[in-house]
Structures are given as structure tokens and as C-alpha cells.
Amino acid sequence: MFALMGRIAVNHPWKVIVLWVLAAVTVVGLAPKLSPTTDQSAFLPSHYESIEAMELQRQAFPDDTTPAALIVVERGDGSALTAKDSTAIADITNDLSGIGIKGVTGIQATSPSQNRLIQVIAVQMVKVTDPSDKTQTDAVKKLRDELKHKVDGTGLKAGITGTAAQTLDQTESGNKGMAIIGIATVALILVLLLVIFRSPIIALLPILTIGAISSTVGGLIALAAKTFDLKVDSSVNSLLTVVLFGVGTDYILFLMFRYRERLRAGEDSKTAMISAVTRVGEAITSAAGAVIIAFMALTLSTLGMFRALGPALAIAVAVTMLAGLTLVPAIVSKLGAKVFWPSKAWQREPKGVLFAALGRGLGKRPGVFAVASGAVLIALGVAAFGFHPTFDMSSGSTSDTAESSFYGKELLKGMPAGATQPSLVYLRSDAPLTDAQLGAYRIALAGTPGIGTVSEPRVANGGEVAEYQVALSAEPESDAALATVRGPLRDTAHAAAPVGSIAYVGGMTSVYVDFQAAMNHDYKIVFPVAAILIAVVLALLLRSVVAPWYLMASVGLGFAATLGAAVLVFQHFQHNSGLIFNLPVVMYMFVVALGTDYNILMVARLREESREGNTPHEAAALSVRHTGPTIAAAGIILAGSFASMMLAGNTILSQMGFAISVGIAIAAFVMAMFFTPAITAILGERAWWPSRTTPKWNRRHDDESDWKASEYSYNR
């Protein structure tokens, strides 16, 4: 099949290129606009308490909204606010209300805090769920500009925090970070490919090819989202860019290294490309299949964001794989050996001193390499048991100097930390609730540990539904806030509910609590199913029931080692309270799925060398020598691309960038380079059971003395 695919691409390159162009135009023309959402509640199933509370809110209090922005006002000298200051704040409120800022539905000053150190102006805005809708963030910008002029000469200072302001600061920080990541990724790919191949054409090949297919991928994802009603998270676009360039560059590298190898073997350019596609096509397809399966396993998640993210990224990988096996060969076949211009180095077999030496060493002492690499994975993996997830994303996604962060801390001088995003407790009864019941319930809520303040109840539906706004003592996204909602608040709310009524705890903190519970449930389903399916792909590729077991074990060790490294750096060395809650899923997508590519490439070469009659020790040595440079180059580019995320300047991207880059480095330079070939060499032909890899007439004894005596040439 792959030989036929190679012949079609090489013999009919213009037809292949035109077909890709027509497909891109058709998909883009038919695809609807992709509309991602930032509403996290949209991703949870309806049976979770936070969603039940939200549904009750929509029915009983359809116009109920939490202030999108909070203007925090205090004296410039830090002293208590005077009556004159409160009058000035009232004037500022009236002035801002009179401007008529688009998206602002109401501006109201609250009473000063009990210690009179701060006073808050609450700003109501129209609700938005589409991240492309800039209504709220534009309103915050306008408010900030106007606020500067209003406080001049009053002795007051003021700033804006709250969800809309945090979103604005996070977006600006994220845009800056993504710009850095994009520039660093492209620069890294260009520089490393120039160093490896010494050709500007090959250096530009991944950039141009992947850029050309990106619109097709985006269109297919939009079509899938509309057809299957998928709730696409706003992070899809940024992840899509990294996946396309990361996977695409890997597959192109796999192909070009083998193409160069066949040219050096004396084949003409067209035959060499057909041979390259034939020999590496199965490995690329299997690697892509494993990644696609890993991504599609996310459809088993109870969370809508992962059910949508999985197919989206799977589509990206599938299109990239198809382009790598058809479009790239077609383009290269038109250029022939000129693709390496102006370098002539492709004509000579490099000495490969480093990888030849590593291959000889591993071939002679595979046990030493297996123990050493395994020990590294286990040692790091032990630290993974200390993993502690956190939902505190607001402080980690912007700098401490951002206005929303600074005034969010200033707010704590006079109000509970949870005032920016209060939890909402609802009572629903079959009969009208009495004032005595409502008052007693409020007292019970106020006495709960971790609660700052509880508002007077609001009633609806003839007194059958009541709402209490509960400001937590801790910041809404903090671990302490989640612990309060998960335990004391929900326990008290349920237990203290008047007879004949049911209580529901809602609000963003409650959503995060349910989010965490759903993720813990998903870990027990998605990861095992993905592991089984990937093992099946490996079994089909290798025609073996033995190799998939130790290959999947190495992937599991690599995952644990990566998580352990992140725990050591961020929780122990930097003393962060925890790691971002979805880091294991992100690692699963990129470290396990993409890291498996390198294992598959190495083990496919091991099988190929074994089938040519080499002993297991010789096959391991040859595989490290010939495939090691490919894996090293791909690993450096992919790990370096993700490492650039640490330059973005916020904790979330730093954690993700570090974990993914370290995980890919472990997958490439520990698992695929040493652990996998070493274990394969130790197991010998048993690794390929029940299939046979070497002809009986050419099968040699696999022991150390025979291997040394063979005087095997590494310059075959």
C-alpha cells in the first residue's frame, strides 16, 4: 500500500498537489465559523450539582448576574476613607454611568468596607461566552481610561479587577506569550533544520507545508463541531498550532532522513522517495494511528471540552499524516536532490561517531543501558505521587503587576477574597419559605468555616426559591476555596435546608469542584482505554504480542517521570501550592501520544534490521546509529518548541511548557533511544513472538561472544 502511495505521489506530483489545493478550497468554502466557548459550565454533564444550581438560577432568576468588573477605590496614602471620599466615589460612579460605555448595563457603588480601607463600585455587563466577543474587555479598557481622569486630584487611587478585567489581562498576557511561542517555534525549526540538512529549502518545507494545510484542518474541525454539536474550548486554536507544527515536522523529518539514506545507497531521486515512503510509511501511519487513538479516547470523557478537543486534534494529526505521505513526497519529487541545495553533504555517509558509539555500547551491554535508563524513569516517577492539582489559574496566567492582580489583592484589605466571584446557594421548596426559615438558614451558612459573608436572601416563584450570595474567605479559584465548597459549605447547605426543601451550591468555585471530580473519573476510563488501543496498534505494526507490553510500560514510566519532574521543580523547588489541574491531560496528549512516535519509529527500525538477518544485539546497535539522529533531531525541535512556552511570563504556560518539553525529551532520549532498544536486545527474538523476524538460513546466535566475533561493520 505504501509503495503504491509513494509511486502515485512521485509519478503524478502535480495531480497530487492540485488535489490538495482543491480539497482545501472546498473544505474552507463549506466550513462554518468555528465558535469556541469560555463557559466552563458548558463542559459539565447536567447531573453535577453546580449545573443543577445554574439551571435553577436561569429558571428563577433569569436576570441574575454577578458583577463582571469591580472598581476598587482606596486612599492614595492608605488611610481610611472619609465621608468626603465616599461622596467623591459617588460622583465618579455617576460620571461613569453617564458615559454610556458599550456592554455596561449598570454601575453601582457599594458601601465602604467595615474598616473603611476600600470601597467597591460594581459594574454589570452583558454576558458573553464567545472568546472572540470583545464587548466586556473593550468595556474594561474604556473604564480604565476614564477612571484615570476621574480620580485625578481626589487623593484617591483606583483600579479594576473581577472576571472581565482578569480576562483582559490574561488575554493580553496570553497573546504576548503565544507570539513568543510562535516566533520561537518557527525560528527553532528553521535553525535546527538548517544545521541538520544545511538547506534552506528543507528548512522552509515544514513551515510552508503545514501553513498550507492549516486552513483545511481548521475547516474540518469546524464541520465536525457543527455536525456532532461539540463544545470547543477556546484553547483549541493554540494547541492546534503546536500539534500541527510539532507532528508535521516530525513526520517530515522521518521521511527526509530515510530519503537521504536511500539516495546515499545509490538510488535515483524518484526511486529513493518511493523507497522512503515504502519503508517509513508504516511507521508514520502507526505513529499517527497511536496519536489519533489517544486523542479519540478523550471522547469517553464526561467533560465536553475534552470530548471536543480529542476529535479536533485527531483530525489535525490525520491530515498532517496524509500530507506527510502524499503532499510532501510530491513536492520533493519535483525538486529531486535539489531539495538539499546548496549542500553537498547529503551525498556522503556521515561518520556518525556519537550515535555509532552509542549503538556499539548498547549492542554490547544492553542490560547496563536498560537498568540505567529505567532507573532514571523510576526515580523521577516516584516524585509523581506528590502531585497536587490546583485551579488557581488567575494568579498564574498574568503577572503580579497586572492591574487585575494588584487590585484583586488590594480588595482583600476590606472584603473577603471570594467577593470577586461569590458562590451561590439556592433553596427550592414545594411551599413558600417563611422569613424564619430563610433567616435561620442564612445564620447556618454564615457559621460555616471558610465563609466570609452571606447576603440577605432573594426570593422568587412566590417564595419557593431563595438565593444566597456567599463570599468565601479564600480566593474563588484557590485550593482553600475548593476545599470549603467541596466539604463544609455543601455539607451545611444540604444538612441545614428546611424540611421539604432541597439545597444546591453553585457558582464558579462549585463548577471547579465538579470539574475536578469529573476529571478524576475520566482518568480511570480514558487512560486505560487509550493504553489498550495503542497496544493493539503496536501489536499490529510489530506482529507481536510481547513487544507492546514493554513498550507501553516504558510509556507509562515516561509519563510518571515527566509528572514527577514537574512536581519536583514547581512544587518542591519553587514552592507552588500545586500544578495546574489539567496538566496530566495535557501531558497525556503530548507526552504519551506524541512521545509514542519515537518509540514506534525506533521499534519499527529494530524489526526491519532484525528481518534483514541481524542478531538482536546488532539490530539494536544499527537502529540506534541510523534512527538515533532522526529521533534526536525531532525530539530537540519538538521539545524546544514547547520549552519556548516558558518564555511567556506566566506560571500556567511555564508549567505546561516545562512538563511537555521534559516529557518529549524523556520520550526521545531515554525511552526511544536507550530503554526500548536495550530491552528488545535483551529479549532477543522473543520480543517479536509469535512472528519470526530473520530467515532460518541467516539466523545467528544471539550471545555476547558471537556478537563480538562477528566483526560487524557499522559502515554497511
Sequence and secondary structure as in RCSB ss.txt:
>XXXX:A:sequence
MFALMGRIAVNHPWKVIVLWVLAAVTVVGLAPKLSPTTDQSAFLPSHYESIEAMELQRQAFPDDTTPAALIVVER
GDGSALTAKDSTAIADITNDLSGIGIKGVTGIQATSPSQNRLIQVIAVQMVKVTDPSDKTQTDAVKKLRDELKHK
VDGTGLKAGITGTAAQTLDQTESGNKGMAIIGIATVALILVLLLVIFRSPIIALLPILTIGAISSTVGGLIALAA
KTFDLKVDSSVNSLLTVVLFGVGTDYILFLMFRYRERLRAGEDSKTAMISAVTRVGEAITSAAGAVIIAFMALTL
STLGMFRALGPALAIAVAVTMLAGLTLVPAIVSKLGAKVFWPSKAWQREPKGVLFAALGRGLGKRPGVFAVASGA
VLIALGVAAFGFHPTFDMSSGSTSDTAESSFYGKELLKGMPAGATQPSLVYLRSDAPLTDAQLGAYRIALAGTPG
IGTVSEPRVANGGEVAEYQVALSAEPESDAALATVRGPLRDTAHAAAPVGSIAYVGGMTSVYVDFQAAMNHDYKI
VFPVAAILIAVVLALLLRSVVAPWYLMASVGLGFAATLGAAVLVFQHFQHNSGLIFNLPVVMYMFVVALGTDYNI
LMVARLREESREGNTPHEAAALSVRHTGPTIAAAGIILAGSFASMMLAGNTILSQMGFAISVGIAIAAFVMAMFF
TPAITAILGERAWWPSRTTPKWNRRHDDESDWKASEYSYNR
>XXXX:A:secstr
 HHHHHHHHHHSHHHHHHHHHHHHHHHHHH      B  GGGGS TTSHHHHHHHHHHHH TT    SEEEEEEE
TTS    HHHHHHHHHHHHHHHHH  TTEEEEEE    TTSS EEEEEEE     TT  HHHHHHHHHHHHHHHH
HTTTTEEEEEESHHHHHHHHHHHHHHHHHHHHHHHHHHHHHHHHHHH  HHHHHHHHHHHHHHHHHHHHHHHHHH
HHHT   BTTHHHHHHHHHHHHHHHHHHHHHHHHHHHHHTT  HHHHHHHHHHHHHHHHHHHHHHHHHHHHGGGG
 SSHHHHHHHHHHHHHHHHHHHIIIIIHHHHHHHHGGGGGTT  GGGS    HHHHHHHHHHHH HHHHHHHHHH
HHHHHHHGGGG  EE   TTTSS TTSHHHHHHHHGGGTS GGGGS EEEEEEESS   HHHHHHHHHHHHTSTT
EEEE   EEEGGGTEEEEEEEESS TTSHHHHHHIIIIIHHHHHHTS TTEEEEEESHHHHHHHHHHHHHHHHHH
HHHHHHHHHHHHHHHHHTBSSHHHHHHHHHHHHHHHHHHHHIIIIIIIS  S EETTHHHHHIIIIIHHHHHHHH
HHHHHHHHHHHTT  HHHHHHHHHHHHHHHHHHHHHHHHHHHHGGGGSSSHHHHHHHHHHHHHHHHIIIIIIIII
HHHHHHHHGGGGGTBS  S GGG    SHHHHHHT   TT 
